Amino acid sequence: MNWYLVLRHDPHPITVDDPLLGQHLTWMRAQHGHGTIVMSGPARDRSTGLYVVRAHSRDDAARVAAEDPLAAHRQARIEIIEWEVHQIQGTGPFDVESLRAMGFRRSRPRQGRRR
């Protein structure tokens, strides 16, 4: 499984009066229950929704993001960043030699982001 950071850039800030918010929250609870999304929440200004997705591929992560009712019914722009998680809650490699042992290189060819 791979990690992806998904950013849903909304054309207008989301409010509690938004008619799609209930559908979005129901969908989000299901994704959390399946373990597909492990963290989620809005930016403070409510213009962007962010979530961490566990998926086999970028295409799978894009399918998950496209199913979000706030993305599916709006002109939201989806940005997906493949995330090579090395450390989490104080565990993981915190020295260069451990990173080298994991196959970390000086640089990787940059791939274009899909939107």
TORKERO-444218 format. One record per residue: residue number from 1; residue in three letters; y, x, z of N, C-alpha, C, O in turn. Coordinates in nm, 4 decimals. Atoms other than C-alpha are relative to their C-alpha. Layout:
NUM  ALA  Y  X  Z  Y  X  Z  Y  X  Z  Y  X  Z
...
! end
This chain:
1  MET  -0.1186  0.0839  0.0000  0.0000  0.0000  0.0000  0.1242  0.0879  0.0000  0.1259  0.1972  0.0566
2  ASN  -0.1274  -0.0696  0.0078  0.3536  0.1072  -0.0718  0.1077  -0.0827  0.0696  0.0913  -0.2025  0.0928
3  TRP  -0.1127  0.0651  -0.0657  0.6835  0.0256  0.0958  0.1148  -0.0144  -0.0991  0.1411  0.0753  -0.1793
4  TYR  -0.1151  0.0253  0.0857  0.9814  -0.1285  -0.0822  0.1104  -0.0630  0.0837  0.0856  -0.1500  0.1672
5  LEU  -0.1170  0.0625  -0.0607  1.3294  -0.2089  0.0384  0.0589  -0.0915  -0.1069  0.0963  -0.0462  -0.2150
6  VAL  -0.0526  0.0982  0.0944  1.4485  -0.5269  -0.1317  0.1377  -0.0436  0.0479  0.1562  -0.0786  0.1644
7  LEU  -0.1347  0.0500  -0.0273  1.8163  -0.6180  -0.1473  0.0257  -0.1168  -0.0943  0.0193  -0.1015  -0.2163
8  ARG  -0.0320  0.1187  0.0776  1.9028  -0.9693  -0.2628  0.1513  -0.0182  0.0102  0.2027  -0.0622  0.1130
9  HIS  -0.1465  0.0085  0.0031  2.2707  -0.9618  -0.3627  0.0375  -0.1414  -0.0431  0.0204  -0.1784  -0.1593
10  ASP  -0.0336  0.1398  0.0261  2.3926  -1.3209  -0.3385  0.1399  -0.0121  -0.0588  0.2299  0.0628  -0.0207
11  PRO  -0.1329  0.0158  0.0589  2.6848  -1.4435  -0.5495  0.1028  -0.0532  0.0999  0.2229  -0.0315  0.0836
12  HIS  -0.0880  0.0538  -0.1046  2.8278  -1.6206  -0.2412  -0.0698  0.0211  0.1341  -0.1923  0.0116  0.1412
13  PRO  0.0633  -0.0172  -0.1315  2.7695  -1.5542  0.1305  -0.0804  -0.1235  0.0409  -0.0383  -0.2362  0.0148
14  ILE  0.0861  0.1081  -0.0459  2.4879  -1.7654  0.2812  0.0548  -0.0526  0.1327  0.0942  0.0252  0.2196
15  THR  -0.0438  0.0621  -0.1254  2.5885  -2.0118  0.5539  -0.1124  -0.0901  0.0521  -0.2080  -0.1186  -0.0201
16  VAL  0.1023  0.0883  -0.0574  2.3857  -2.2346  0.7886  0.0003  -0.1368  -0.0681  -0.0963  -0.2120  -0.0550
17  ASP  -0.0072  0.1271  0.0719  2.4978  -2.5313  0.5776  -0.0625  0.0076  -0.1395  -0.0689  -0.0932  -0.2099
18  ASP  0.0581  -0.0170  0.1329  2.3318  -2.3898  0.2657  -0.1279  -0.0833  -0.0108  -0.2170  -0.0684  0.0728
19  PRO  0.1175  0.0855  0.0111  2.0748  -2.6452  0.1440  -0.1302  0.0762  -0.0252  -0.2379  0.0223  0.0004
20  LEU  0.1216  -0.0788  0.0246  1.8300  -2.3675  0.0450  -0.0430  0.0840  0.1200  -0.1520  0.1414  0.1184
21  LEU  0.0298  -0.0885  -0.1116  1.8398  -2.1864  0.3803  -0.1312  -0.0385  0.0694  -0.2105  0.0494  0.1033
22  GLY  0.1246  0.0430  -0.0638  1.5601  -2.3970  0.5350  -0.1223  0.0403  -0.0811  -0.2216  0.0864  -0.0248
23  GLN  0.1111  -0.0406  0.0867  1.3330  -2.3332  0.2334  -0.0204  0.1511  0.0072  -0.1335  0.1994  0.0134
24  HIS  0.0072  -0.1466  -0.0090  1.4150  -1.9627  0.2487  -0.0681  0.0426  0.1303  -0.1551  0.1296  0.1291
25  LEU  0.0567  -0.0389  -0.1296  1.3292  -1.9418  0.6204  -0.1484  -0.0362  0.0095  -0.2263  0.0389  0.0681
26  THR  0.1414  0.0377  0.0032  1.0000  -2.1289  0.5703  -0.0792  0.1004  -0.0827  -0.1868  0.1443  -0.0420
27  TRP  0.0633  -0.1001  0.0861  0.9114  -1.8921  0.2850  -0.0085  0.1354  0.0719  -0.1112  0.2030  0.0666
28  MET  -0.0041  -0.1290  -0.0690  1.0162  -1.5893  0.4931  -0.1033  0.0040  0.1129  -0.1710  0.1054  0.1303
29  ARG  0.0998  0.0042  -0.1073  0.8000  -1.6974  0.7897  -0.1407  0.0204  -0.0580  -0.2216  0.0932  -0.0004
30  ALA  0.1313  -0.0155  0.0641  0.4993  -1.7249  0.5550  -0.0229  0.1448  -0.0432  -0.1327  0.1977  -0.0263
31  GLN  0.0137  -0.1401  0.0425  0.5652  -1.3758  0.4139  -0.0260  0.0912  0.1192  -0.1078  0.1828  0.1112
32  HIS  0.0235  -0.0777  -0.1222  0.5850  -1.2319  0.7650  -0.1419  -0.0243  0.0501  -0.2098  0.0695  0.0922
33  GLY  0.1344  0.0341  -0.0455  0.2636  -1.4150  0.8565  -0.1088  0.0681  -0.0802  -0.2133  0.1043  -0.0260
34  HIS  0.0970  -0.0680  0.0873  0.0820  -1.2614  0.5593  0.0102  0.1521  0.0108  -0.0762  0.2235  -0.0401
35  GLY  -0.0205  -0.1439  -0.0097  0.2172  -0.9154  0.6455  0.0633  0.0606  -0.1240  0.0701  0.1829  -0.1368
36  THR  -0.0639  -0.0488  0.1227  0.3907  -0.8901  0.3079  0.1398  0.0521  0.0280  0.1795  0.1564  -0.0241
37  ILE  -0.1332  -0.0432  -0.0428  0.7377  -0.8667  0.4605  -0.0093  0.0312  0.1483  -0.0577  -0.0502  0.2270
38  VAL  0.0136  -0.0421  -0.1399  0.7617  -0.6748  0.7865  0.1320  -0.0011  0.0762  0.1317  -0.0051  0.1993
39  MET  -0.1322  0.0092  -0.0617  1.1377  -0.6817  0.8545  0.0913  -0.0705  -0.0986  0.0794  -0.0523  -0.2198
40  SER  -0.0913  0.0697  0.0904  1.4118  -0.9028  0.7184  0.1246  -0.0435  0.0750  0.1247  -0.0555  0.1975
41  GLY  -0.1236  0.0502  -0.0578  1.7647  -1.0196  0.7759  0.1150  0.0209  -0.0956  0.1043  0.0962  -0.1924
42  PRO  -0.1173  -0.0121  0.0870  2.1078  -1.0542  0.6215  0.0904  0.1153  0.0420  0.0863  0.1624  0.1556
43  ALA  -0.1111  -0.0889  -0.0340  2.3903  -0.8066  0.6028  0.0981  -0.0823  0.0835  0.1016  -0.2049  0.0720
44  ARG  -0.0911  0.0726  -0.0888  2.6575  -0.8965  0.8573  0.0930  -0.0945  -0.0753  0.1259  -0.2020  -0.0252
45  ASP  -0.0907  0.0880  0.0758  2.8838  -1.0396  0.5859  -0.0736  -0.1090  -0.0776  -0.0106  -0.1880  -0.1478
46  ARG  0.0864  0.1032  0.0609  2.5912  -1.2568  0.4594  -0.0008  0.0036  -0.1530  -0.0452  -0.0920  -0.2165
47  SER  -0.0014  -0.0100  0.1463  2.6399  -1.1353  0.1011  -0.1295  0.0590  -0.0552  -0.1570  0.0490  -0.1747
48  THR  0.1224  -0.0661  0.0425  2.3091  -0.9490  0.0906  -0.1103  -0.0279  0.1009  -0.0897  -0.0174  0.2218
49  GLY  0.1188  0.0105  -0.0839  1.9626  -1.0232  0.2243  -0.0827  0.1254  -0.0204  -0.0981  0.1718  -0.1333
50  LEU  0.0796  -0.1219  0.0087  1.7468  -0.7203  0.3034  -0.1372  -0.0266  0.0597  -0.1479  -0.0921  0.1634
51  TYR  0.1312  0.0068  -0.0611  1.3729  -0.7034  0.3597  -0.0869  0.1153  -0.0442  -0.0724  0.1688  -0.1541
52  VAL  0.0961  -0.1064  0.0257  1.0984  -0.4446  0.3789  -0.1309  -0.0661  -0.0401  -0.1868  -0.1466  0.0344
53  VAL  0.1205  0.0596  0.0575  0.7987  -0.5351  0.1625  -0.1105  0.1043  -0.0075  -0.0870  0.2192  -0.0448
54  ARG  0.1203  -0.0814  0.0229  0.4463  -0.3914  0.1683  -0.0716  -0.0606  -0.1198  -0.1096  -0.1776  -0.1180
55  ALA  0.0633  0.0492  0.1219  0.2932  -0.4197  -0.1785  -0.0720  0.1144  -0.0702  -0.0468  0.2318  -0.0432
56  HIS  0.0752  -0.1008  0.0754  0.0564  -0.2412  -0.4144  0.0845  0.0678  -0.1067  0.0601  0.1832  -0.1418
57  SER  -0.0811  -0.0557  0.1085  0.3216  -0.1895  -0.6814  0.1408  -0.0581  0.0036  0.1680  -0.1568  0.0721
58  ARG  -0.1376  0.0495  0.0134  0.6878  -0.2336  -0.7662  -0.0017  -0.1400  -0.0611  0.0751  -0.2272  -0.0204
59  ASP  0.0093  0.1328  0.0613  0.5885  -0.5272  -0.9866  -0.0400  -0.1058  0.1024  0.0127  -0.2171  0.1005
60  ASP  0.0392  0.0947  -0.1059  0.4162  -0.6936  -0.6889  0.1176  -0.0286  0.0925  0.1392  -0.1434  0.1315
61  ALA  -0.1175  0.0191  -0.0857  0.7274  -0.6380  -0.4752  0.1036  -0.0867  -0.0711  0.1686  -0.1701  -0.0080
62  ALA  -0.0951  0.0807  0.0777  0.9417  -0.7861  -0.7548  -0.0442  -0.1464  -0.0039  0.0396  -0.2364  0.0015
63  ARG  0.0497  0.1380  -0.0012  0.7174  -1.0947  -0.7668  0.0293  -0.0669  0.1339  0.0696  -0.1831  0.1386
64  VAL  -0.0309  0.0543  -0.1325  0.7572  -1.1418  -0.3917  0.1480  -0.0361  0.0074  0.1831  -0.1463  0.0494
65  ALA  -0.1444  0.0234  -0.0065  1.1351  -1.1099  -0.4178  0.0421  -0.1187  -0.0866  0.1300  -0.1958  -0.0480
66  ALA  -0.0360  0.1092  0.0910  1.1517  -1.3525  -0.7105  -0.0391  -0.1364  0.0556  0.0186  -0.2378  0.0161
67  GLU  0.0442  0.1262  -0.0597  0.9708  -1.6192  -0.5037  0.0927  -0.0483  0.1110  0.0842  -0.1645  0.1508
68  ASP  -0.0945  0.0392  -0.1045  1.2447  -1.6224  -0.2382  0.0859  -0.1138  -0.0553  0.1520  -0.0961  -0.1577
69  PRO  -0.0799  0.1120  0.0515  1.4108  -1.9651  -0.2792  0.1470  0.0340  -0.0224  0.2093  -0.0204  -0.1137
70  LEU  -0.1406  -0.0377  0.0205  1.7546  -1.8054  -0.2412  0.0178  0.0830  -0.1268  0.1261  0.0837  -0.1855
71  ALA  -0.0066  -0.0760  0.1244  1.6749  -1.5771  -0.5347  -0.0399  -0.0871  -0.1189  0.0215  -0.0796  -0.2254
72  ALA  0.0534  0.0798  0.1108  1.4786  -1.8264  -0.7458  0.0968  -0.1076  -0.0482  0.0944  -0.1435  -0.1659
73  HIS  -0.0863  0.1118  0.0360  1.7469  -2.0981  -0.7417  0.1458  0.0402  -0.0166  0.2330  -0.0454  -0.0313
74  ARG  -0.1379  -0.0477  0.0104  2.0568  -1.8821  -0.7663  0.0077  0.1136  -0.1002  -0.0922  0.1557  -0.1585
75  GLN  -0.0221  -0.1139  0.0874  2.2056  -1.6078  -0.9713  0.0016  0.1288  0.0822  0.0826  0.2177  0.0558
76  ALA  0.0049  -0.1195  -0.0848  2.1148  -1.3487  -0.7064  -0.0509  0.1187  -0.0814  -0.1364  0.1049  -0.1689
77  ARG  0.0459  -0.1238  0.0633  2.0722  -0.9920  -0.8203  -0.0945  0.0683  0.0988  -0.0586  0.0911  0.2143
78  ILE  0.1011  -0.0633  -0.0840  1.7569  -0.8285  -0.6833  -0.0022  0.1495  -0.0295  -0.0083  0.1912  -0.1451
79  GLU  0.0120  -0.1454  0.0118  1.7476  -0.4548  -0.6200  -0.1222  0.0415  0.0819  -0.1361  0.0030  0.1980
80  ILE  0.1221  -0.0434  -0.0683  1.4156  -0.2918  -0.5308  -0.0019  0.1523  0.0022  0.0092  0.2178  -0.1015
81  ILE  0.0042  -0.1451  -0.0177  1.3952  0.0599  -0.3919  -0.1372  0.0360  0.0552  -0.1751  -0.0099  0.1630
82  GLU  0.1279  -0.0468  -0.0515  1.0554  0.2248  -0.3587  0.0297  0.0990  0.1112  0.1073  0.1929  0.0935
83  TRP  -0.0354  -0.0740  -0.1200  1.0578  0.3756  -0.0123  -0.1202  0.0803  0.0462  -0.2257  0.0245  0.0765
84  GLU  0.1027  -0.0912  -0.0483  0.8515  0.6759  0.0873  0.0229  0.0178  0.1500  0.0909  0.1115  0.1917
85  VAL  -0.0212  -0.0035  -0.1450  0.8397  0.6088  0.4622  -0.0751  0.1194  0.0580  -0.1961  0.1326  0.0395
86  HIS  0.0605  -0.1173  -0.0643  0.7755  0.9310  0.6538  -0.0038  -0.0134  0.1506  -0.1001  0.0293  0.2143
87  GLN  -0.0076  0.0127  -0.1450  0.8823  0.8465  1.0068  0.0271  -0.1456  0.0365  0.0990  -0.2172  -0.0331
88  ILE  -0.0251  0.1341  -0.0505  0.8748  0.5258  1.2049  -0.0162  0.0011  0.1515  -0.1191  0.0443  0.2032
89  GLN  -0.0020  0.0091  -0.1456  0.9606  0.4711  1.5712  -0.0470  0.1292  0.0679  -0.1284  0.1270  0.1602
90  GLY  0.0267  -0.1281  -0.0646  0.9397  0.8390  1.6560  -0.1289  0.0684  -0.0417  -0.1580  0.1779  0.0064
91  THR  0.1227  -0.0646  0.0461  0.6101  0.9107  1.4801  0.0159  0.0407  -0.1451  0.0922  -0.0197  -0.2205
92  GLY  -0.0052  -0.0488  0.1372  0.5577  1.1038  1.1601  0.0419  0.1458  -0.0020  0.0670  0.2052  0.1028
93  PRO  -0.0358  -0.1417  0.0108  0.6429  1.4480  1.0299  0.1499  0.0221  0.0186  0.2324  -0.0359  -0.0520
94  PHE  -0.1406  -0.0342  -0.0238  0.9660  1.5887  1.1681  0.0236  0.1492  -0.0204  0.1184  0.2058  0.0341
95  ASP  -0.0207  -0.1411  0.0320  0.9238  1.9423  1.0370  -0.0381  0.0227  -0.1461  -0.1168  -0.0528  -0.2033
96  VAL  0.0158  -0.0275  0.1424  0.9262  2.0963  0.6895  -0.1458  0.0261  -0.0359  -0.1930  -0.0213  -0.1392
97  GLU  0.1398  -0.0317  0.0317  0.5688  2.2284  0.7050  -0.0847  -0.1261  -0.0094  -0.1703  -0.1361  -0.0973
98  SER  0.0756  0.1258  0.0063  0.4305  1.8806  0.7777  0.0338  -0.0771  -0.1269  -0.0538  -0.1380  -0.1883
99  LEU  -0.0379  0.0653  0.1248  0.6295  1.7408  0.4866  -0.0673  0.0667  -0.1191  -0.1153  -0.0015  -0.2096
100  ARG  0.0690  -0.0720  0.1086  0.4894  2.0112  0.2585  -0.1475  -0.0383  -0.0043  -0.2035  -0.0586  -0.1120
101  ALA  0.1420  0.0361  -0.0066  0.1373  1.9271  0.3776  -0.0238  -0.1405  -0.0575  -0.1323  -0.1695  -0.1079
102  MET  0.0099  0.1350  0.0558  0.2043  1.5657  0.2720  0.0248  -0.0018  -0.1509  0.0096  -0.1055  -0.2155
103  GLY  -0.0281  -0.0057  0.1428  0.2950  1.6837  -0.0770  0.1450  -0.0245  -0.0352  0.1778  -0.0467  -0.1517
104  PHE  -0.1434  0.0188  0.0233  0.6712  1.6441  -0.0358  0.0519  0.1181  -0.0793  0.0258  0.2330  -0.0439
105  ARG  -0.0545  -0.1058  0.0851  0.8511  1.8410  -0.3073  0.1516  0.0033  0.0107  0.2137  -0.0850  0.0699
106  ARG  -0.1463  -0.0124  -0.0030  1.2062  1.9596  -0.3518  0.0684  -0.1201  -0.0622  0.1649  -0.1727  -0.0068
107  SER  -0.0598  0.1174  0.0628  1.2857  1.6793  -0.5899  -0.1047  -0.0695  -0.0857  -0.2002  -0.0081  -0.1334
108  ARG  0.0865  0.0795  0.0862  1.1149  1.4036  -0.7794  0.0852  -0.0514  -0.1140  0.2049  -0.0747  -0.0972
109  PRO  -0.0787  0.0591  0.1095  1.2178  1.2755  -1.1187  0.0473  -0.1380  0.0420  -0.0301  -0.2169  0.0963
110  ARG  -0.0574  0.1319  -0.0358  1.4462  0.9771  -1.0652  -0.0433  -0.1038  -0.1007  -0.0333  -0.0829  -0.2216
111  GLN  0.0357  0.1116  0.0872  1.3192  0.6504  -1.2030  0.1127  -0.1014  0.0050  0.1758  -0.1199  0.1091
112  GLY  -0.1023  0.1031  0.0035  1.5591  0.3813  -1.3120  -0.0381  -0.1164  0.0894  -0.1559  -0.1496  0.1020
113  ARG  0.0255  0.1151  -0.0860  1.5922  0.0893  -1.0759  -0.0088  -0.1259  -0.0839  0.0700  -0.1465  -0.1761
114  ARG  0.0108  0.1298  0.0651  1.4765  -0.2495  -1.1921  0.0800  -0.1005  0.0774  0.0881  -0.0942  0.2001
115  ARG  -0.0790  0.1033  -0.0669  1.6932  -0.5435  -1.1174  -0.0447  -0.1349  -0.0438  0.0097  -0.2357  0.0013
! end
